[in-house]
C-alpha cells in the first residue's frame, strides 16, 4: 500500500510524508495494546492523509 501510493504521488509530482516504520519490538505474545495495533492505526492514518493529498 505504501509503495503504491508513493508511486502514484510521484507520478503526480506530489510529495508525501514518510510512512510509519514497522515495529521492531513485538514480543509475539499477543499483548493487549500490541505495537502492531499502533502501527496499523498509524498506517491507516497515513493512508487517509495520502489519499486526501492525492485527491486535490
N, CA, C and O atoms as CSV, one atom per row, in Angstrom:
chain,resi,resn,atom,element,x,y,z
A,1,UNK,N,N,0.815,-1.183,0.000
A,1,UNK,CA,C,0.000,0.000,0.000
A,1,UNK,C,C,0.864,1.255,0.000
A,1,UNK,O,O,0.624,2.190,-0.763
A,2,UNK,N,N,1.888,1.259,0.880
A,2,UNK,CA,C,2.750,2.438,0.948
A,2,UNK,C,C,3.399,2.713,-0.406
A,2,UNK,O,O,3.371,3.841,-0.898
A,3,UNK,N,N,3.977,1.687,-0.995
A,3,UNK,CA,C,4.693,1.855,-2.267
A,3,UNK,C,C,3.751,2.314,-3.374
A,3,UNK,O,O,4.108,3.179,-4.174
A,4,UNK,N,N,2.558,1.742,-3.423
A,4,UNK,CA,C,1.607,2.102,-4.475
A,4,UNK,C,C,1.205,3.566,-4.371
A,4,UNK,O,O,1.156,4.268,-5.381
A,5,UNK,N,N,0.920,4.030,-3.170
A,5,UNK,CA,C,0.527,5.431,-3.005
A,5,UNK,C,C,1.698,6.379,-3.248
A,5,UNK,O,O,1.514,7.469,-3.789
A,6,UNK,N,N,2.905,5.964,-2.848
A,6,UNK,CA,C,4.079,6.801,-3.107
A,6,UNK,C,C,4.361,6.891,-4.603
A,6,UNK,O,O,4.752,7.952,-5.090
A,7,UNK,N,N,4.173,5.804,-5.334
A,7,UNK,CA,C,4.367,5.839,-6.789
A,7,UNK,C,C,3.338,6.742,-7.446
A,7,UNK,O,O,3.658,7.514,-8.350
A,8,UNK,N,N,2.097,6.638,-6.981
A,8,UNK,CA,C,1.029,7.495,-7.520
A,8,UNK,C,C,1.343,8.955,-7.255
A,8,UNK,O,O,1.162,9.801,-8.131
A,9,UNK,N,N,1.811,9.254,-6.053
A,9,UNK,CA,C,2.157,10.632,-5.705
A,9,UNK,C,C,3.307,11.135,-6.565
A,9,UNK,O,O,3.290,12.269,-7.043
A,10,UNK,N,N,4.303,10.282,-6.754
A,10,UNK,CA,C,5.447,10.673,-7.585
A,10,UNK,C,C,5.009,10.972,-9.012
A,10,UNK,O,O,5.491,11.927,-9.621
A,11,UNK,N,N,4.105,10.167,-9.547
A,11,UNK,CA,C,3.605,10.387,-10.910
A,11,UNK,C,C,2.857,11.711,-11.022
A,11,UNK,O,O,2.837,12.338,-12.081
A,12,UNK,N,N,2.246,12.125,-9.920
A,12,UNK,CA,C,1.503,13.391,-9.911
A,12,UNK,C,C,2.364,14.575,-9.481
A,12,UNK,O,O,1.897,15.714,-9.470
A,13,UNK,N,N,3.623,14.306,-9.126
A,13,UNK,CA,C,4.509,15.376,-8.685
A,13,UNK,C,C,4.226,15.847,-7.269
A,13,UNK,O,O,4.518,16.992,-6.922
A,14,UNK,N,N,3.663,14.976,-6.456
A,14,UNK,CA,C,3.321,15.294,-5.073
A,14,UNK,C,C,4.265,14.555,-4.139
A,14,UNK,O,O,4.656,13.419,-4.408
A,15,UNK,N,N,4.624,15.199,-3.051
A,15,UNK,CA,C,5.483,14.558,-2.056
A,15,UNK,C,C,4.651,14.210,-0.834
A,15,UNK,O,O,3.980,15.068,-0.261
A,16,UNK,N,N,4.699,12.951,-0.444
A,16,UNK,CA,C,4.011,12.501,0.762
A,16,UNK,C,C,5.028,12.390,1.880
A,16,UNK,O,O,6.215,12.179,1.631
A,17,UNK,N,N,4.565,12.532,3.111
A,17,UNK,CA,C,5.475,12.313,4.234
A,17,UNK,C,C,5.815,10.829,4.294
A,17,UNK,O,O,5.111,10.003,3.712
A,18,UNK,N,N,6.862,10.500,4.977
A,18,UNK,CA,C,7.292,9.102,5.082
A,18,UNK,C,C,6.245,8.282,5.829
A,18,UNK,O,O,5.671,8.754,6.810
A,19,UNK,N,N,5.995,7.063,5.371
A,19,UNK,CA,C,5.043,6.217,6.092
A,19,UNK,C,C,5.617,5.776,7.436
A,19,UNK,O,O,6.827,5.848,7.648
A,20,UNK,N,N,4.763,5.324,8.334
A,20,UNK,CA,C,5.273,4.895,9.639
A,20,UNK,C,C,6.151,3.653,9.499
A,20,UNK,O,O,5.869,2.786,8.673
A,21,UNK,N,N,7.202,3.564,10.293
A,21,UNK,CA,C,8.071,2.382,10.225
A,21,UNK,C,C,7.407,1.188,10.911
A,21,UNK,O,O,6.656,1.345,11.874
A,22,UNK,N,N,7.697,0.002,10.401
A,22,UNK,CA,C,7.175,-1.200,11.046
A,22,UNK,C,C,7.835,-1.371,12.407
A,22,UNK,O,O,9.016,-1.063,12.567
A,23,UNK,N,N,7.081,-1.861,13.391
A,23,UNK,CA,C,7.646,-2.051,14.721
A,23,UNK,C,C,8.719,-3.132,14.732
A,23,UNK,O,O,8.673,-4.085,13.954
A,24,UNK,N,N,9.658,-2.968,15.606
A,24,UNK,CA,C,10.735,-3.960,15.748
A,24,UNK,C,C,10.775,-4.540,17.154
A,24,UNK,O,O,11.670,-5.317,17.487
A,25,UNK,N,N,9.799,-4.159,17.980
A,25,UNK,CA,C,9.837,-4.564,19.384
A,25,UNK,C,C,8.730,-5.531,19.770
A,25,UNK,O,O,8.489,-5.725,20.961
A,26,UNK,N,N,8.050,-6.144,18.813
A,26,UNK,CA,C,6.964,-7.071,19.131
A,26,UNK,C,C,7.529,-8.334,19.767
A,26,UNK,O,O,8.494,-8.917,19.274
A,27,UNK,N,N,6.908,-8.745,20.876
A,27,UNK,CA,C,7.384,-9.946,21.577
A,27,UNK,C,C,6.694,-11.208,21.073
A,27,UNK,O,O,7.124,-12.317,21.391
A,28,UNK,N,N,5.625,-11.051,20.289
A,28,UNK,CA,C,4.940,-12.197,19.728
A,28,UNK,C,C,3.981,-12.895,20.680
A,28,UNK,O,O,3.525,-14.001,20.390
A,29,UNK,N,N,3.667,-12.276,21.803
A,29,UNK,CA,C,2.780,-12.910,22.784
A,29,UNK,C,C,1.344,-12.426,22.693
A,29,UNK,O,O,0.521,-12.806,23.526
A,30,UNK,N,N,1.020,-11.604,21.711
A,30,UNK,CA,C,-0.351,-11.129,21.559
A,30,UNK,C,C,-0.811,-10.201,22.668
A,30,UNK,O,O,-1.958,-10.271,23.108
A,31,UNK,N,N,0.062,-9.353,23.108
A,31,UNK,CA,C,-0.242,-8.437,24.213
A,31,UNK,C,C,-1.421,-7.526,23.875
A,31,UNK,O,O,-1.655,-7.197,22.712
A,32,UNK,N,N,-2.151,-7.130,24.906
A,32,UNK,CA,C,-3.181,-6.122,24.743
A,32,UNK,C,C,-2.455,-4.797,24.518
A,32,UNK,O,O,-1.631,-4.389,25.336
A,33,UNK,N,N,-2.762,-4.132,23.412
A,33,UNK,CA,C,-2.052,-2.895,23.082
A,33,UNK,C,C,-0.740,-3.190,22.375
A,33,UNK,O,O,0.236,-2.458,22.535
A,34,UNK,N,N,-0.716,-4.259,21.597
A,34,UNK,CA,C,0.486,-4.661,20.861
A,34,UNK,C,C,1.000,-3.506,19.986
A,34,UNK,O,O,0.225,-2.677,19.508
A,35,UNK,N,N,2.294,-3.475,19.795
A,35,UNK,CA,C,2.888,-2.430,18.960
A,35,UNK,C,C,2.329,-2.472,17.538
A,35,UNK,O,O,2.301,-1.448,16.855
A,36,UNK,N,N,1.883,-3.649,17.086
A,36,UNK,CA,C,1.301,-3.759,15.745
A,36,UNK,C,C,-0.042,-3.043,15.657
A,36,UNK,O,O,-0.409,-2.552,14.590
A,37,UNK,N,N,-0.774,-2.979,16.757
A,37,UNK,CA,C,-2.035,-2.229,16.750
A,37,UNK,C,C,-1.763,-0.747,16.515
A,37,UNK,O,O,-2.457,-0.099,15.731
A,38,UNK,N,N,-0.761,-0.219,17.187
A,38,UNK,CA,C,-0.386,1.180,16.979
A,38,UNK,C,C,0.105,1.423,15.567
A,38,UNK,O,O,-0.209,2.447,14.959
A,39,UNK,N,N,0.878,0.478,15.045
A,39,UNK,CA,C,1.378,0.607,13.676
A,39,UNK,C,C,0.214,0.628,12.691
A,39,UNK,O,O,0.186,1.461,11.786
A,40,UNK,N,N,-0.738,-0.275,12.855
A,40,UNK,CA,C,-1.869,-0.337,11.930
A,40,UNK,C,C,-2.708,0.933,11.994
A,40,UNK,O,O,-3.204,1.396,10.966
A,41,UNK,N,N,-2.873,1.500,13.181
A,41,UNK,CA,C,-3.580,2.779,13.304
A,41,UNK,C,C,-2.815,3.888,12.585
A,41,UNK,O,O,-3.409,4.698,11.874
A,42,UNK,N,N,-1.504,3.920,12.773
A,42,UNK,CA,C,-0.673,4.943,12.118
A,42,UNK,C,C,-0.684,4.749,10.604
A,42,UNK,O,O,-0.719,5.723,9.853
A,43,UNK,N,N,-0.655,3.498,10.157
A,43,UNK,CA,C,-0.664,3.214,8.719
A,43,UNK,C,C,-1.989,3.644,8.098
A,43,UNK,O,O,-2.013,4.187,6.993
A,44,UNK,N,N,-3.086,3.404,8.804
A,44,UNK,CA,C,-4.390,3.815,8.294
A,44,UNK,C,C,-4.486,5.333,8.222
A,44,UNK,O,O,-5.028,5.872,7.257
A,45,UNK,N,N,-3.965,6.029,9.233
A,45,UNK,CA,C,-3.956,7.490,9.217
A,45,UNK,C,C,-3.112,8.004,8.048
A,45,UNK,O,O,-3.510,8.942,7.357
A,46,UNK,N,N,-1.949,7.389,7.832
A,46,UNK,CA,C,-1.066,7.789,6.735
A,46,UNK,C,C,-1.786,7.605,5.401
A,46,UNK,O,O,-1.728,8.474,4.532
A,47,UNK,N,N,-2.468,6.466,5.247
A,47,UNK,CA,C,-3.187,6.171,4.010
A,47,UNK,C,C,-4.284,7.202,3.753
A,47,UNK,O,O,-4.424,7.698,2.635
A,48,UNK,N,N,-5.062,7.525,4.787
A,48,UNK,CA,C,-6.128,8.511,4.633
A,48,UNK,C,C,-5.564,9.880,4.259
A,48,UNK,O,O,-6.099,10.567,3.389
A,49,UNK,N,N,-4.489,10.261,4.923
A,49,UNK,CA,C,-3.850,11.544,4.626
A,49,UNK,C,C,-3.310,11.573,3.195
A,49,UNK,O,O,-3.464,12.569,2.488
A,50,UNK,N,N,-2.676,10.471,2.774
A,50,UNK,CA,C,-2.130,10.396,1.415
A,50,UNK,C,C,-3.252,10.486,0.388
A,50,UNK,O,O,-3.124,11.197,-0.609
A,51,UNK,N,N,-4.343,9.774,0.620
A,51,UNK,CA,C,-5.456,9.823,-0.335
A,51,UNK,C,C,-6.050,11.220,-0.429
A,51,UNK,O,O,-6.453,11.649,-1.510
A,52,UNK,N,N,-6.108,11.928,0.681
A,52,UNK,CA,C,-6.590,13.315,0.660
A,52,UNK,C,C,-5.668,14.193,-0.185
A,52,UNK,O,O,-6.134,15.003,-0.986
A,53,UNK,N,N,-4.360,14.024,-0.001
A,53,UNK,CA,C,-3.412,14.818,-0.777
A,53,UNK,C,C,-3.500,14.491,-2.265
A,53,UNK,O,O,-3.362,15.376,-3.110
A,54,UNK,N,N,-3.725,13.243,-2.575
A,54,UNK,CA,C,-3.763,12.822,-3.975
A,54,UNK,C,C,-5.082,13.174,-4.655
A,54,UNK,O,O,-5.164,13.161,-5.883
A,55,UNK,N,N,-6.102,13.483,-3.883
A,55,UNK,CA,C,-7.391,13.812,-4.481
A,55,UNK,C,C,-7.533,15.288,-4.819
A,55,UNK,O,O,-8.502,15.688,-5.464
A,56,UNK,N,N,-6.568,16.101,-4.384
A,56,UNK,CA,C,-6.633,17.551,-4.668
A,56,UNK,C,C,-6.438,17.850,-6.122
A,56,UNK,O,O,-6.464,19.014,-6.521
